[in-house]
Amino acid sequence: MGETNETQPAFEKAMYGALLRQKRIEVGYRKAENFVADLEAIGFKISRAALYRIERGEREPTALKLFARSFRTTVSVKKAS
């Protein structure tokens, strides 16, 4: 117990950020502020600046669960214009 698995791949912040941005735009959120507003409406608090840092791969999520749910959220909240 407590041992780390050295064969486990590292979390790729840049790859995740690029995929998140691509998915956000694909589902109709061309403006990050619309995406952030809809996330906030369903209980996810994140600033536009934080979202941009994540998308650029400069910030890692505080919990992978949040990011896993954010992918689901991009297709479950209403599309922004």
C-alpha positions as CSV (number, residue, x, y, z in Angstrom):
1,M,0.0,0.0,0.0
2,G,1.1,3.5,-0.6
3,E,3.4,2.5,-3.4
4,T,3.3,4.3,-6.8
5,N,3.0,2.5,-10.1
6,E,5.9,3.7,-12.2
7,T,4.4,2.2,-15.4
8,Q,1.3,4.3,-15.2
9,P,1.4,7.1,-17.8
10,A,1.6,10.7,-16.6
11,F,-1.5,12.9,-17.0
12,E,-1.1,14.9,-20.2
13,K,-2.3,18.4,-19.3
14,A,-1.6,19.8,-22.8
15,M,-3.5,16.9,-24.6
16,Y,-6.4,17.1,-22.2
17,G,-6.6,20.9,-22.6
18,A,-6.6,20.7,-26.4
19,L,-9.3,18.0,-26.3
20,L,-11.4,20.0,-23.9
21,R,-11.2,23.1,-26.1
22,Q,-12.0,21.1,-29.2
23,K,-15.0,19.5,-27.6
24,R,-16.2,22.8,-26.1
25,I,-16.2,24.4,-29.6
26,E,-17.7,21.3,-31.3
27,V,-20.8,21.4,-29.1
28,G,-21.3,25.1,-29.8
29,Y,-19.4,27.0,-27.1
30,R,-17.3,29.2,-29.2
31,K,-17.0,31.7,-26.3
32,A,-15.5,30.3,-23.1
33,E,-17.6,32.6,-20.9
34,N,-20.8,30.9,-22.2
35,F,-19.4,27.5,-21.3
36,V,-18.3,28.7,-17.9
37,A,-21.8,30.2,-17.2
38,D,-23.5,27.0,-18.1
39,L,-21.1,24.9,-16.0
40,E,-21.8,27.3,-13.1
41,A,-25.5,26.8,-13.6
42,I,-25.2,23.1,-12.9
43,G,-22.8,23.5,-10.0
44,F,-19.3,23.5,-11.4
45,K,-17.4,26.6,-10.4
46,I,-14.5,27.6,-12.7
47,S,-13.4,31.0,-13.9
48,R,-12.8,31.8,-17.6
49,A,-9.1,32.4,-16.8
50,A,-8.8,29.0,-15.2
51,L,-10.6,27.3,-18.1
52,Y,-8.1,29.0,-20.5
53,R,-5.2,27.8,-18.4
54,I,-6.5,24.3,-18.5
55,E,-7.1,24.5,-22.3
56,R,-3.5,25.7,-22.8
57,G,-2.1,22.9,-20.7
58,E,-0.8,25.2,-18.0
59,R,-3.1,24.0,-15.2
60,E,-3.9,20.4,-14.1
61,P,-7.3,19.7,-12.7
62,T,-7.6,19.5,-8.9
63,A,-9.6,16.3,-9.4
64,L,-9.8,14.0,-12.4
65,K,-13.4,13.4,-11.6
66,L,-14.2,17.1,-12.3
67,F,-12.6,16.8,-15.7
68,A,-14.3,13.5,-16.5
69,R,-17.6,15.1,-15.7
70,S,-16.7,18.2,-17.7
71,F,-16.6,16.1,-20.9
72,R,-20.0,14.8,-20.1
73,T,-21.2,18.3,-19.3
74,T,-20.1,19.6,-22.7
75,V,-22.8,17.5,-24.3
76,S,-25.5,17.6,-21.6
77,V,-25.8,21.3,-21.0
78,K,-27.7,23.5,-23.6
79,K,-25.7,24.6,-26.6
80,A,-24.7,28.2,-26.5
81,S,-24.8,30.4,-29.6
